[in-house]
Amino acid sequence: MTSREPADPTGPAVPAEPAGSTVLSLRLDRELFERLRKHAAKRGTSVQDYVIRTLVRDDFDERFQTAVEETDRFYGRT
């Protein structure tokens, strides 16, 4: 893995990002992380890859839009 120099020379090197990507850092409680780890292990992948694949599934946009519409109806915004 290649690295770029950190902004602070005393700090750790930061892994280079693939072109067109952005880093998202999440803080998860232990229980959720363990559930994700188990799901990832069943599929033979890392937690990071499992989460990414889950987020980019074909039906994500449709499910997200439905949730937004339901939330809007719940709060009377529609």
Long-range contacts (C-beta under 8 A, 24 or more apart in sequence): none
